[in-house]
Amino acid sequence: MVGGGPLAPLYDEECSVWVPAWEMKWGALVHALGDSPNYEATDAIVATAARRGKRLRGHTLIWHEHLPAGAERLSTRADWERFVAPHVGSVAGRYRDAIFEWDVVNEAIEPNDNGADLMRRSPFYAMLGPDYVSEAFRLAAQAAPAARLYLNDDHVYYAEDWQELRRTGVLRLLERLIAAGVPIHGFGMQCHLDTRRRFDERVFGRFVKQLEGFGLTLAITELDVTEAPDAGNRSVDERRRRAAEEVRKVLAVALDSPALAGVVTWGLSDADSWLRHRSPEMVTNQGLPFDDTYRPTPMRDMLASLFASTRTRHPT
Ligand code: 9MR
């Protein structure tokens, strides 16, 4: 959540934590494989955050999207040693004192790729198999020993079977990492919510308890709501209220957990939301705490009242 224009005062007033949604990704730092990284934008973000007294989440060291040109073809351990390990070490190391927590690996789970381990078949998987995750966490811990290190993923909070399978994938991976003594501190739950899905607080509550049982913290890392495809003839006000209610259902359960470490929305204003660009029916989506003219929506008030009413003392 970093930018200028009308958003700048909102970033200041509304947020204690900032996350660059774009600039720290590998493909943003390195245009084509073999180029040296360009840290101009990220250095500027780090400097602004320090000046404004904001803490920075790092997003993300390893992701199968937004790669440098050519990286989709990487497939051997030698490729990992030559390209990926130096990337993780240099970004995490450069910002070791500036970034308090990192999404080290983003979106590692993909049951649709049909692996028995439910993991995504990405170039990283091709290079090291499932061990790429533990390698990445070890490299990040070496380079940034004080940072809290997260596995980040999505679609693990609704009751549908396909989300249950994703929960199983996440829990199995976390279990393996913890058993192997990998330096991991938390699970980041993106929370791209969707009013078309079925929420069951018992199902989600059980998953949160399982994460707690691992001794990990939980962060909500990319909160927003898809509601437009389900909008019917409702007024915009009504649609915003529904989006706020979607947030309430999920966050009430998460905020009840002593493991919850923080909540981050994916952008502040609908005008700048990635959701608006997903399909023609999404161009009027109402899914963030500020509307197109940067006025607060019911979601903003809902978040404020949820935060005010939580009795949990959260660790970060
Ligand atoms: O919102 C982000 C968009 O601006 C970028 O173009 C895109 C590619 O870098 O990434 C979007 O953020 C994604 C996040 O990094 C991971 N989870 C899904 C988000 C939406 O696609």
Boltz pocket constraint, residues with backbone or C-beta under 6 A from the ligand:
constraints:
  - pocket:
      binder: B
      contacts: [[A, 21], [A, 22], [A, 25], [A, 65], [A, 66], [A, 106], [A, 190], [A, 222], [A, 274]]
      max_distance: 6.0
